[in-house]
Amino acid sequence: MYSISFDNDLIKEVKLMDIDLLNPHEKIIERRKTSLAKFIKSYESYYIISSIVCCHETLLIIDGHHRYFALKELGFNKVPVTLIDYKSNSIRTGSKSPLDKQFIVEVGKSSKLLEPKSTEHAVFCNSSKSWEPIILLSSMFKIDTKEITKIK
């Protein structure tokens, strides 16, 4: 169940994936990542987290860079991921000055990341006929905080 309506073929799969397979394209705001990691670590047995939204073909991270880097810092090997059809016209990269999706994919394959919040990914809601934050395609996952292997 999602709070928006979207094309049924947009989400390809929702699953746990090896964190090292994912490809970020943006730098993060370090204090946000650190705060999130500390918050997750504060839970004794589990934490509920939104999945990281990724392209199903390239494993480019579309939404969830701070979650990705926080979970990586904490030593998680597997992370919750929602795989989507990034080529879909129902996904945009920004409202004012959108970046080309292929350019973003190429950045994800390189070691040179864009500045934080360079993209503003959104998904088209069929019922409201408006663009909504792409995090709304995420699914909620329970992660075991006992799996934290790196303590700072």
C-alpha positions in Angstrom: 0.0 0.0 0.0 1.4 3.4 -1.0 0.1 6.9 -0.3 0.3 7.8 -4.0 -0.9 6.0 -7.2 1.7 5.3 -9.8 2.3 3.0 -12.8 2.3 -0.7 -11.7 5.4 -1.5 -13.6 7.5 1.3 -11.9 8.6 -0.8 -9.0 10.5 -3.9 -10.1 11.4 -5.5 -6.8 11.8 -4.8 -3.1 14.5 -6.8 -1.3 17.6 -6.8 0.9 20.8 -6.3 -1.2 24.5 -6.3 -0.7 25.4 -2.7 0.2 28.6 -2.8 -1.9 26.5 -3.3 -5.1 24.8 0.1 -4.8 26.1 3.2 -6.6 25.7 6.6 -5.0 25.8 9.7 -7.2 25.7 12.5 -4.5 27.9 13.5 -1.6 26.1 13.7 1.7 25.8 16.2 4.6 28.1 14.6 7.1 26.3 15.7 10.2 23.0 14.3 8.9 24.6 10.9 8.2 26.3 11.0 11.7 23.0 11.9 13.4 21.2 9.1 11.6 23.9 6.5 12.4 23.8 7.5 16.1 20.0 7.4 16.1 19.9 3.9 14.5 22.6 2.7 16.9 20.6 3.9 19.9 18.0 1.2 19.3 18.7 -2.0 21.3 17.3 -4.6 19.0 15.8 -3.2 15.8 15.0 0.0 13.9 12.4 0.6 11.2 13.9 2.3 8.1 12.7 3.3 4.6 14.3 1.3 1.8 16.8 2.9 -0.4 15.4 3.6 -3.9 17.6 2.4 -6.7 17.6 2.0 -10.5 16.9 -1.7 -11.2 19.4 -1.8 -14.1 22.4 0.2 -12.8 21.8 0.0 -9.0 22.2 3.8 -8.9 20.9 5.2 -5.6 18.0 7.5 -6.5 16.9 8.3 -2.9 18.5 7.4 0.4 22.1 8.5 0.2 22.2 9.4 3.9 20.6 6.0 4.8 23.1 4.2 2.6 26.2 5.9 4.1 24.9 5.6 7.7 24.2 1.9 7.3 27.6 1.4 5.6 29.3 3.2 8.5 27.5 1.0 11.0 28.8 -2.1 9.1 25.6 -3.4 7.6 26.3 -5.8 4.7 22.7 -6.0 3.5 20.3 -3.1 3.1 16.7 -2.7 2.1 16.2 -1.6 -1.5 13.3 -0.7 -3.7 14.3 -1.3 -7.3 12.5 1.0 -9.8 12.4 1.6 -13.6 14.5 4.8 -13.6 14.0 5.3 -17.4 10.3 5.8 -16.8 8.8 9.2 -17.7 7.1 9.0 -14.3 10.4 9.8 -12.7 12.0 13.2 -12.9 15.3 14.5 -11.7 14.3 18.1 -10.7 11.7 20.7 -11.2 13.7 23.8 -12.1 16.9 22.6 -13.7 16.6 18.8 -14.1 19.8 16.8 -14.8 19.9 14.2 -17.6 19.3 10.7 -16.1 22.1 9.2 -18.2 24.5 11.9 -16.8 23.4 10.9 -13.3 24.0 7.2 -14.0 27.5 8.0 -15.4 28.3 10.0 -12.2 27.2 6.9 -10.2 29.7 4.8 -12.1 32.5 7.2 -11.4 34.2 8.2 -8.2 33.3 11.9 -8.5 30.0 12.5 -6.7 27.7 15.5 -7.2 27.2 17.9 -4.4 24.5 17.0 -1.7 20.9 17.4 -2.9 22.0 18.1 -6.5 19.0 16.1 -7.8 15.4 16.4 -6.7 13.9 13.1 -7.8 10.2 13.0 -7.9 7.5 10.5 -9.0 4.3 11.4 -10.8 1.1 10.6 -8.9 -1.6 9.5 -11.3 -4.5 10.4 -8.9 -3.4 13.9 -7.9 -1.7 14.6 -11.3 1.3 16.1 -9.4 4.9 15.3 -8.7 5.6 13.9 -5.3 8.9 13.0 -3.4 10.3 9.8 -4.7 10.8 8.5 -1.1 7.1 7.6 -1.3 8.1 4.6 -3.4 10.1 3.2 -0.4 9.0 0.3 1.7 9.5 0.1 5.4 12.0 -2.5 6.7 12.9 -3.8 10.1 16.7 -3.9 10.5 18.4 -5.7 13.3 20.5 -3.3 15.2 22.4 -6.2 16.8 24.1 -6.5 13.4 26.0 -3.2 13.9 29.6 -4.2 13.6 31.3 -0.8 13.5 31.1 1.3 16.7 32.3 4.9 16.7 
